[in-house]
């Protein structure tokens, strides 16, 4: 039996993206890999979802109105650990330059992927940050 599609089984992922189509596509892809996916349309909703559902990992867009992904990450990291402040996160963004990657990592993301993303790269990024989480 091929278990490749079960690699995210049992992993709770919060997807934050203000673009409904991008959010739906990312959610669909992760669901096909058996992740338990929660979605939010903006950073404020994302923070609420983190505190209500305590996801294992967050996949967040950067370029969002009102509160962008960098601001979201700073707000998230200011939360106590028991409220989700240490939740690993991957930036999924159209900003793909090396300095954009460095800015995302400096803001508190553990991974950075450029849109359009390769499916396997997204799965690998999520697997990587969740392996680190479950090792601790």
N, C-alpha and C positions, 0 to 999 in steps of 0.2 A: 504494500500500500504506500503510495506517495504521500508523505506528510509535509511537503513544502508549503502547502496552503494553510497548515495548522500552526505555523511558526508563531503567530500572535495570539493563539488560543489562550483565553483567560486574561489577556492584557487589556486594561481599561484605558482607552485613548480619548482625550478631549481634542477635538479639531476646532480651531477658531479661525474663521475667515469671513470677511464681510461680503464676499462675492458668493451668492447662493449656488451658482453652478460649480465653482471650485470647491466649495464646502461639501456639496452633495457628491461630487466625483471622489474626493479624498475619503469621505465616509464610506462610499460604496467599495472602493478598493480595499480599505482596511477591513471592512466587514467580510469581504471575500476571503481574507486571510484569518478570519475568525476572531478578530479583535472585537471587544465590546466598545462601541463608539458612541460618544456623546458629542453633540455639535453646538457651537455658539456662533452668533453672527457678529459679535464685537467683543472688545476687551472687557467691558463691564460685565456682560453676560458670562464671559469666560471665567472671570474671578468668582462669580456666584457659583458657577458649575464646579469649579475646583473645590470650593468649600462644602458644597452639597454632596458631591459624588466621589471626591478624592481619587482622581484618575492616577494611573501608574505613570503616564507620560502625556505631555501636551505637544500638539503640532499646531503651530500658530503662524499665521501670515504676519508680515511686518507692516505693510502699507495699508493701514485701516484708518478711517476718519475718526475724529475726536481723540481717541487714545490709540496710538500705534503699538506695534508689537514690542518695541523697546520699552515704552512706558508701561505696557502691560507686565513685562518681565520684571521691571523694577518694583512695581506694586506687588507682584506675586512674591518676589524674594523678601519683601518687607513683612509678609505674613509669618506667623509662627509656624514651625515645622508641622505641628499637629493640625494646622489648618491648611496644609498643602504648600507652604512656602518653599519647600525643598523639592517639589515635583520636577523631575527632569523634563526638559523641553527641547524641541527641534523647531528651528525657524524654517518655514517653507515660503520662499519669497522670490519675487522677480529681481531683487537686488542680488546679483551674482558675482560682483567683483571681490577680490581678495580682501579689500578694506571693509566691504559690507559683511563678509564672513567674520572678520576680526571684531567688528562693532557688535554683531549678534552675540558672539561668544563673550565679549566684555560685558554685555547687558545681562548675561546669565543663562543664555541658551547653551545646551551641551552639543548641539548639532546644527548644521546649516545646509539647506538644500535649495537650489535655484529652480524656479518654475521656467519652463515645464520640467517636471521631475521625471526621472526614470522610476518605474514601479519598484524595481529591486533596490534602488538606492534608498527609497523611503522605508521599505521594509527593513533593510539593513540598519538604517539610522535608528529606527525605533527599537529594533532588537538589541542594538549596541547599548543604548541608554537604559533599557530595562534590565539587561544582564548586569550592568553596573549596580543598579538599584537592588536587585535580588541577591547580589553577592554580599552586600553590606548587612 
